[in-house]
Amino acid sequence: MSRFCKLSHALWHCKYHIVWVPKYRYRILKGSVGKEVNKCIHVFCGHKECKVEELNVQEDHVHLICMVPPKVSISDLMGTLKGRTAIRIFKQFSYLKKKPYWGNHFWAPGYCVDTIGLNE
């Protein structure tokens, strides 16, 4: 089986390594919060037709390696992942929203993205 995926007019193999952190890099992604973030990432990547290759949710950052189809931009994917996970986290763990340092923002602005080539 080929490592390439297929769209109607394209063969593609677009693999990205993406890293992002919670606001102020607080060590909040442990226990049930980390499990919920993990679940949300899998669900929302599925909505964008992205395939999660590897996912590692650390206490203060998230590493994601995923296959992203060329019709989906990385900024669109990250906007969905960060925005929708923040909404779900604040709904399930409302105590986080009450702390003065969170406000309406769960994730720090920005992210780091790198492409993974053919000889990864």
Stockholm file with secondary structure:
# STOCKHOLM 1.0

chainA/1-120         MSRFCKLSHALWHCKYHIVWVPKYRYRILKGSVGKEVNKCIHVFCGHKECKVEELNVQEDHVHLICMVPPKVSISDLMGTLKGRTAIRIFKQFSYLKKKPYWGNHFWAPGYCVDTIGLNE
#=GR chainA/1-120 SS CCSCEEETTEEECCEEEEEECBGGGCSCCSHHHHHHHHHHHHHHHHHTTCEEEEEEECSSCEEEEEECCTTSCHHHHHHHHHHHHHHHHHHHCTHHHHSTTTTTCCBCSCCEEEEECTTC
#=GC SS_cons         CCSCEEETTEEECCEEEEEECBGGGCSCCSHHHHHHHHHHHHHHHHHTTCEEEEEEECSSCEEEEEECCTTSCHHHHHHHHHHHHHHHHHHHCTHHHHSTTTTTCCBCSCCEEEEECTTC
//
